[in-house]
Structure formats: C-alpha cells, structure tokens
Amino acid sequence: MRSIRPSFTARRGRSARGRTSPLPLVALAAALTLTVTACESGDADASGEPSASAAAGGEGKITIPDDIKDKLKEHGIDLDNWKDGAWKNWDRDDWLREAKDYINPIIEGLWDPDRMRDAEDPDRGVDDSDLSGDQGVTDPTPQPVDAQAVAPTYHANAPEAGKVFFDSPEGTMVCSATVVQDPANPGKSNMVWTAGHCVHAGKSGGWYRNIAFVPSYNDKAMGTAAMENVTKEQAAPYGVWWADWVQTSDQWIAEGGPTGGDGAPYDFAVLHVRPEAGGSGKSLEETVGSALPVNFNAPAVPDVDSIKAVGYPAAKPYDGQKLYQCQDQPGRLSLRASDPTMYRIGCTMTGGSSGGGWIATGSDGKPALVSNTSIGPVDAGWLAGPRLGKEAKAVFDGVSEKFTGQ
C-alpha cells in the first residue's frame, strides 16, 4: 500500500529481500505512506498475454506452450536464460510496460520458504502536498481501529485470503490478495483479486516479475522464528499458484505513481493463476474450498454499516507472517473531484496488507468483495480502497472471458 507522510499511510505490501533490504522502488516507499494496489489494464487489448506459466507436463515437470515461447521471442527473451536469472535485468529499455506485454514464465522452486518469509512491503512515502488537490466529499479522518489476528487455521476462518509475491527492481515483494468467483467457470475459479501496485509499477515503470499467489500462507499462524525452519508445504499448504494472466486498470498504468494518491481510485488488479507444478487438476477455488463474489455496484458509504479488511501486514509492529483483519464503518475519501471517491476505514494494519480484500455483507445477507487496500497513512491509523465500478468490472471481465470454459 502507498502511504502519505504524515497523515496518510503507505501501501500495504512488503519485499522479500531480507531484514535489512531497502523497500522496492516501484510499488513502495521507504516509509509507510499512501499505499496503492493495482494490476493489469482494463481494455481488451490492455490485457496481458498468458504469461509463460506453463501447462504441466508429465511427472510434475513444466512445459511452456509454443504460443508462449513465441511471445517470449517477440520480446527478445530466451526462456532458458530467463530462468537462469535474466529476469533480474531491470534495464528500463527492456522493462515491459504495456498491458499487452505481460509475461510471467514459471520458474519452479523460485518461491521457497526463505524468499516468501523475507519478502517486504512495496510502500512508498508521500507528503501531504501530494494530496493538496483533494476535492469532493471527504469525511473526517476515522479513529484508528486495532487490527485483530485471524484465528488459525486460516483455511478454516478466511479460506479466500492469501499472499501475492513478486520481484521488482529493488527486491522481492509481497502483497495480500483474495480468491474471487469466476462467473465463466462456476465453482472452479482460478481468479485472484489484489492491488494494481502489486503487479505493475504505474507510470514510472512496467510489469513486475515472477508474480505468484499463495493461499492460506502460514496456515497455522507460526511465529517468525518458527517460519525460519519450515518446509515449503508448511509455508504454502495449498501450493504456489503462478499468474499466467494479469490485468489492471489503464488508469493505474498511466497515472499510478510512487508517491501520493496518483492512480489510487483505480488501484486494483485481477490475476488468473495455475499451480506451479501442475497440481491435482483441481482449480484454485476447488483447492481452497471457497471464493468470494465481487460486487461492482459498490454501495454508497451511507448504505454500508461495516466493512472488513483482511491482510498480512508486514511493516512494524507486524512481521508479515500472520493474517489480520479490521472492521469499521466506512467513510469517504476524495483525492480528486474527477475520480471516484474511495472508501476509508480506521485500521492499524501496515505495509504488506496492500491488495487485501475488503468484504461487506450484501442485500442478500452474503459476504462479497467490495474493495481492496490501496493507501493509508504513515502512522497506520486508517486504510483507503477504491470503490469498484465499471472500470473494475472491465478488468475483471477481461480476465474471466479470456478463460471461459478453461
């Protein structure tokens, strides 16, 4: 999440570079300031090609479909060199930026427990001056609401929640995310909702790399010390799922910035994923046993009694290993009169919670995803997330339609 200094919080993400590594350059800030989450673009031709995440071959081996190999060649990428470390080349001339250029070849075994544990949040600092143009309706700053630990096992109490891991020019990063329903594949969704700044650097850069989702990360809520000696199966009990397609809003790609609220009202993204090593043939939804519907007719603030935000906060005083949630009645935050007004709640979650789902009960009495964590203040007193309207639905539909019946 991106934060603004001192009154707004940073993005709630975290990088996997280790305890002393600096925060990433693209989706984060050294201090917690306005946080933002976003993914691929919403236009049909702004959706990324299926990343070379690869169909499973025999005996758990990964094979890259020919069309994906061709896609890589178009960008001058040799798959063997890429897997051997060429993906670490962040030369700006070679950093793929356009929505149609998204690629994400599976590198089996890359996301081991150490890289996952040490991922850091992609927060970036911003000054109050970054938000000086606030117009429209903004309610008083909410009182902080203390984040509450989700009881283990997470799979039993929040089965849709998990972490998104990715690599940026400044290191390995992490955000939070949610398994969502896919109307084109009822009961068999492979779709994940997160923030745009967790997949794309915005106007200053391009697509992040090695994007993967881990549902129910650290399912038993082990502490930091215990996590230093876990197996991959303990850290990721439901597997590592690589993004073979990602879309975020065109607005995030064009406007999303390292500071302030630029692009925040459009800071959302949708991933389509597949298991790292082929898996059992089950979809993500079948594997975790649940997925949330997405409400694109976001209710007006006065019509919402309560919203629950869920995520893995990683910046102090949290360590990124455990799942937390905040519940509060939302207010309104307007960054620019021409942009949609955002939801805002009191919450003490910090960086790492970026992209985490915001859940509200609909008129049918059932929970649905209505937003995701995007920005918040450096002192971690509140969070803000985009209201999901036609732009968000275009992103979602672009991913769903691409994989209809698959």
Secondary structure by P-SEA (a helix, b strand, c coil): ccccccccccccbbbccccccccccccccccccbbbbcccccccccccccccccccccccbbbbcaaaaaaaaaacccaaaaaaccccccccccccccccccccccccccccaaaaaabbbbbbbbcccccccccccccccccbbbbbbcccccccccccbbbbbbccccccccbbbbbbbbccccccccbbbbbccccccccccccccbbbbbcccccccccccccccccccccccccbbbbcbbbbbcccccccccccccccccccbbbbbbcccccccccccccccbbbbbbcccccccccccccccccccccccccccccccccbbbbbbccccccbbbbbbbccccccccbbbbbbccccbbbbccccccccccccbbbbbcccaaaaaaaaaaaaaaccc
